Amino acid sequence: MTDIIPLSELRDQIDAIDSQILQLINKRASCAMEVARTKISEGETGTFYRPDREANVLRRIKELNPGPLSDDTSARFFREIMSSCLALEKPLEVAYLGPAGTFTQQATFKHFGHAVKSMPVASIYEIFTEVEKQHCQFGVVPVENSTGGVVAHTFDRFITSSLKICGEVEYKVHHNLMGHAKKLADVTEVFSHQQSLAQCRHWLDAHLPGVACTAVSSNAEAARLVAGTSNKMAIAGEAAAQLYDLNILESNIEDESNNTTRFIIIGQQEPESTGDDKTSLLISTGNRAGALQEIIAPFAKYGISMSHIESRPSKQGLWDYVFFIDINGHKNDENVSKALELLKLKVNVLNVLGSYPKAVI
């Protein structure tokens, strides 16, 4: 039988390990500051954030992780260390769909860490504008939900924008009914974003039949609106409940337990290949027979998998559409490069919106 180690000894070991961890974290921070000085001396003036470098670091951490912490937990821990170190080099400013407490802000923190300066913006259109005008280095916008489909405003904005997609983050969405009502029978109205109301429709019909549901600009705005009321409730995430001091009456009321939203990072950067990337394309063919088949053929020829295809009105003419396509691989990968060269011959417009690392955590 293994001897039980006294609690006092275990606590002494933890204290000693904590001291070592603290020294190593600060040693890493010092190296990061030296990296910044080297980059500046070489004439680099832009953002020091490198999506490809950070993705490779996090993947390496997950590969090296011996446990008992999970791979994702270990990666999230290092994500925050890297975020704080980068803030010492040069703080990042990132625009997100506000106000504070939205799922978009939580996705921002998941991708960049909490040391980033997050800037709330009123609309997806304005997020693009803020980055285009270089008021911030990056923006985070929703692009699709696993149950609610695509976010049309994001796709449409790419038709006129020169910004690139620099990365992606997937955020598992849990909806909660929050406010100050003590029981469901007291609830007189529910506020939330229209997509969240749709994602909780079955639950609302079953538990709050006949109760008015009002769509507002965001879940966080819904939480703010009900903060001063007694019987009106909001559907939002835990962060909004904490921010506006609301009680969660019912948790995880989304109709689909795997409800996940994919967000993309927009900016001026073009990441290098990491070996596990995605490329997003905007393609215009004109309204002619067989156009879609001609788009798909080059990818099939070079064995490239398409993970998403979406059509949107081009706004250039009646019944004229553009296609948004995600493929596996980086534009500089040999097979992808060959497929894109062949595709150029078959379409009117081919715009590579970005090649970027697939979501890591």
C-alpha positions in Angstrom: 0.0 0.0 0.0 1.3 3.4 -0.9 2.0 5.7 2.0 -0.2 8.8 2.2 1.9 12.0 1.9 1.0 14.5 4.6 -1.0 17.5 3.4 1.6 19.9 4.6 4.3 18.3 2.5 2.1 18.4 -0.6 1.4 22.1 -0.1 5.1 22.7 0.3 5.7 20.9 -3.0 3.0 23.0 -4.7 4.5 26.2 -3.4 7.9 25.3 -4.7 6.5 24.3 -8.1 4.6 27.6 -8.3 7.8 29.5 -7.6 9.5 27.7 -10.5 6.5 28.3 -12.8 6.6 32.0 -12.0 10.3 32.3 -12.7 9.9 30.4 -16.1 6.9 32.5 -17.2 8.8 35.7 -16.5 11.9 34.3 -18.3 9.6 33.6 -21.3 8.2 37.2 -21.1 11.8 38.6 -21.1 12.5 36.6 -24.3 9.4 38.0 -25.9 10.5 41.5 -25.1 13.9 40.7 -26.7 12.0 39.4 -29.8 10.3 42.8 -30.0 13.5 44.7 -29.8 15.1 42.5 -32.5 12.0 43.0 -34.8 12.1 46.8 -34.3 15.9 46.9 -35.0 15.2 45.1 -38.3 12.7 47.7 -39.3 9.5 45.9 -38.5 6.8 48.4 -37.5 3.5 46.5 -37.8 1.8 44.1 -35.4 4.0 41.5 -33.9 1.2 38.9 -33.7 1.8 36.0 -36.0 -1.2 33.6 -36.4 0.8 30.9 -38.0 3.5 31.0 -35.3 1.0 30.9 -32.4 -1.0 28.1 -34.0 2.2 26.0 -34.3 3.1 26.7 -30.7 -0.3 25.7 -29.4 -0.3 22.5 -31.5 3.1 21.7 -30.2 1.9 22.1 -26.6 -1.0 19.7 -27.2 1.4 17.2 -28.8 3.9 17.4 -25.9 1.2 17.4 -23.1 1.7 14.3 -20.9 -1.5 14.9 -18.7 -3.3 14.7 -16.4 -4.5 18.1 -17.8 -6.3 17.8 -21.1 -4.7 19.0 -24.3 -7.2 21.8 -24.7 -6.7 22.9 -21.1 -2.9 23.0 -21.6 -3.3 25.0 -24.8 -5.6 27.5 -23.2 -3.1 28.0 -20.4 -0.4 28.7 -22.9 -2.7 30.9 -24.9 -3.0 33.3 -22.0 0.8 33.3 -21.4 1.4 34.1 -25.0 -1.3 36.8 -24.9 0.4 38.5 -21.9 3.8 38.2 -23.5 2.6 39.7 -26.7 1.1 42.6 -24.8 4.5 43.4 -23.4 5.9 43.5 -27.0 3.1 45.5 -28.5 -0.6 45.5 -27.3 -3.2 44.2 -29.8 -6.4 46.1 -30.4 -9.2 43.9 -31.7 -12.7 45.0 -32.7 -15.7 42.7 -31.9 -19.5 42.8 -32.1 -20.4 44.6 -28.9 -21.5 45.4 -26.3 -19.3 43.8 -23.7 -20.4 40.3 -22.7 -21.3 39.0 -26.2 -20.3 35.6 -27.6 -18.1 37.5 -30.1 -16.1 39.0 -27.2 -15.7 35.6 -25.6 -14.5 34.2 -29.0 -12.0 37.1 -29.1 -10.6 36.2 -25.7 -10.5 32.5 -26.7 -8.4 33.3 -29.8 -6.2 36.2 -28.6 -6.2 35.7 -24.8 -7.4 38.2 -22.2 -4.4 40.5 -22.5 -5.8 41.9 -25.8 -7.6 45.2 -25.8 -11.1 44.4 -27.1 -13.0 47.2 -28.7 -16.9 46.8 -28.9 -18.4 47.9 -32.2 -22.1 48.2 -33.0 -22.3 46.1 -36.3 -20.4 43.6 -38.5 -20.1 46.3 -41.1 -18.4 48.7 -38.7 -15.9 46.0 -37.5 -14.6 45.8 -41.1 -14.5 49.6 -41.3 -12.5 49.9 -38.1 -9.9 47.4 -39.3 -9.8 49.0 -42.8 -9.1 52.4 -41.3 -6.4 50.8 -39.1 -8.1 52.0 -35.9 -7.4 48.5 -34.7 -5.2 45.6 -36.0 -7.8 42.9 -36.2 -11.6 42.2 -36.0 -13.6 39.2 -35.0 -16.8 38.5 -36.8 -19.2 35.5 -36.8 -19.5 33.6 -40.1 -21.6 30.6 -39.5 -23.5 28.7 -36.8 -23.9 24.9 -36.7 -27.6 25.1 -36.2 -28.5 28.6 -37.5 -26.5 28.6 -40.7 -24.4 31.4 -42.2 -24.1 35.1 -41.2 -25.0 36.8 -44.4 -23.7 40.3 -43.3 -20.2 38.9 -42.9 -20.2 37.3 -46.4 -21.7 40.4 -48.0 -19.0 42.7 -46.5 -16.2 40.7 -48.1 -17.6 41.6 -51.6 -16.4 45.2 -51.1 -13.5 44.8 -48.6 -9.8 44.2 -49.2 -9.3 42.7 -45.8 -7.9 39.2 -45.4 -9.0 36.3 -43.1 -6.1 35.7 -40.7 -7.5 33.0 -38.6 -10.6 31.3 -37.2 -12.0 30.3 -33.8 -14.9 28.0 -32.9 -16.9 28.8 -29.8 -19.4 26.4 -28.3 -22.5 28.4 -27.5 -24.6 27.8 -24.4 -27.7 29.9 -23.9 -29.0 30.7 -20.5 -32.3 32.3 -19.3 -31.3 35.1 -16.9 -32.7 38.0 -15.0 -34.4 38.6 -11.6 -37.5 36.5 -11.9 -37.7 33.7 -9.3 -39.6 31.1 -11.4 -40.7 30.6 -14.9 -44.3 31.4 -14.2 -43.2 35.0 -13.3 -41.6 35.7 -16.7 -43.5 38.2 -18.9 -41.1 38.8 -21.8 -37.8 37.4 -23.1 -35.2 39.4 -24.9 -32.3 38.1 -27.1 -30.7 38.3 -30.5 -32.9 36.8 -33.2 -30.5 33.9 -33.8 -30.4 33.0 -30.2 -34.2 33.0 -30.0 -34.3 30.7 -33.0 -31.7 28.4 -31.4 -33.9 28.1 -28.3 -37.3 28.0 -30.0 -38.3 24.5 -28.9 -37.3 25.1 -25.3 -39.2 28.4 -25.3 -42.3 26.8 -26.8 -42.2 24.0 -24.2 -41.5 26.1 -21.1 -42.7 29.6 -21.8 -45.6 29.2 -24.2 -47.3 32.5 -25.0 -44.6 34.6 -23.5 -43.5 37.5 -25.8 -40.0 37.1 -27.3 -38.4 40.3 -28.5 -35.3 40.4 -30.7 -32.6 43.0 -29.9 -29.1 43.7 -31.4 -27.2 41.3 -29.2 -27.5 38.9 -26.3 -25.4 41.3 -24.1 -27.8 44.1 -25.0 -30.7 41.9 -23.9 -29.0 41.3 -20.5 -28.5 45.0 -20.1 -32.1 45.7 -20.9 -33.5 43.3 -18.2 -31.0 44.3 -15.5 -33.4 46.8 -14.0 -36.6 44.8 -14.3 -38.1 42.1 -12.2 -40.0 39.8 -14.6 -38.4 40.4 -18.0 -35.6 37.9 -18.9 -32.7 37.6 -21.3 -31.2 34.7 -23.2 -27.4 35.2 -23.1 -24.1 33.6 -22.1 -22.6 33.4 -18.6 -20.3 36.4 -19.2 -23.3 38.6 -19.7 -24.9 37.4 -16.4 -21.7 38.2 -14.5 -21.4 41.6 -16.2 -24.9 42.7 -15.4 -25.3 40.9 -12.1 -28.2 38.6 -13.3 -29.3 35.3 -11.9 -29.3 32.3 -14.2 -32.8 30.8 -13.9 -32.3 28.0 -16.5 -28.9 26.9 -18.0 -28.1 25.4 -21.5 -31.5 26.0 -23.0 -30.3 25.7 -26.6 -32.2 23.1 -28.6 -29.0 21.6 -30.0 -26.3 20.6 -27.4 -23.5 20.9 -29.9 -24.5 24.5 -30.9 -21.2 26.0 -32.1 -20.5 29.3 -33.8 -17.5 29.8 -36.1 -15.8 33.2 -36.0 -13.1 34.5 -38.4 -10.3 36.9 -37.7 -10.0 39.7 -40.2 -7.0 41.9 -40.8 -4.1 42.8 -43.1 -1.9 39.8 -42.5 -1.3 36.8 -44.7 -0.1 33.9 -42.5 2.4 31.4 -43.7 1.6 27.7 -44.1 1.4 25.7 -40.9 0.6 22.3 -42.5 -3.0 22.3 -41.2 -4.6 25.3 -42.8 -7.8 26.5 -44.6 -8.2 28.8 -47.6 -11.3 30.9 -48.2 -12.2 32.0 -51.7 -14.6 34.5 -53.3 -15.5 33.4 -56.8 -17.7 35.0 -59.5 -18.6 33.0 -62.6 -21.5 35.0 -64.2 -24.9 33.4 -64.7 -24.2 30.5 -67.1 -24.9 26.8 -67.3 -22.3 24.5 -65.8 -20.5 27.2 -63.8 -20.6 25.5 -60.5 -19.3 22.2 -62.0 -16.3 24.2 -63.5 -15.5 25.6 -60.0 -15.5 22.2 -58.4 -13.5 20.4 -61.1 -10.0 21.8 -60.3 -10.3 20.9 -56.6 -11.3 17.3 -57.5 -8.4 17.1 -60.0 -5.8 17.9 -57.3 -7.5 16.0 -54.4 -8.5 19.1 -52.4 -11.4 18.9 -50.0 -14.0 21.6 -49.9 -15.4 22.2 -46.4 -17.9 24.9 -47.2 -19.7 26.5 -50.2 -22.2 29.4 -50.0 -23.7 31.6 -52.7 -24.7 35.2 -52.2 -26.1 37.9 -54.6 -23.2 39.9 -56.1 -25.3 43.1 -56.0 -23.8 43.8 -59.5 -26.8 42.6 -61.5 -30.0 40.7 -61.4 -29.5 37.0 -60.6 -25.8 37.4 -60.6 -24.1 35.5 -57.7 -20.8 35.1 -56.1 -19.6 31.9 -54.3 -17.8 31.7 -51.0 -15.8 28.5 -50.7 -13.5 27.1 -48.0 -11.0 24.5 -49.0 -8.4 22.5 -46.9 -4.8 23.6 -47.4 -2.8 26.8 -47.8 -2.7 28.8 -51.1 1.1 28.2 -51.2 0.7 24.4 -50.9 1.6 22.8 -54.2 -1.7 21.2 -55.0 -3.7 24.1 -53.9 -1.6 26.5 -55.9 -2.1 24.3 -59.1 -5.9 24.1 -58.5 -6.1 27.9 -58.1 -4.2 28.5 -61.3 -6.5 26.2 -63.2 -9.6 27.8 -61.5 -8.5 31.3 -62.7 -9.0 30.2 -66.3 -12.6 29.2 -65.6 -14.1 32.1 -63.6 -14.6 35.9 -64.0 -13.2 36.7 -60.5 -11.1 34.7 -58.1 -10.3 36.5 -54.8 -8.3 34.6 -52.2 -9.8 36.0 -49.0 -7.1 34.3 -46.9 -5.1 31.2 -46.1 -4.9 30.7 -42.3 -4.4 28.1 -39.6 -7.4 26.0 -38.7 -8.9 26.6 -35.2 -6.6 25.0 -32.6 -8.6 25.3 -29.4 
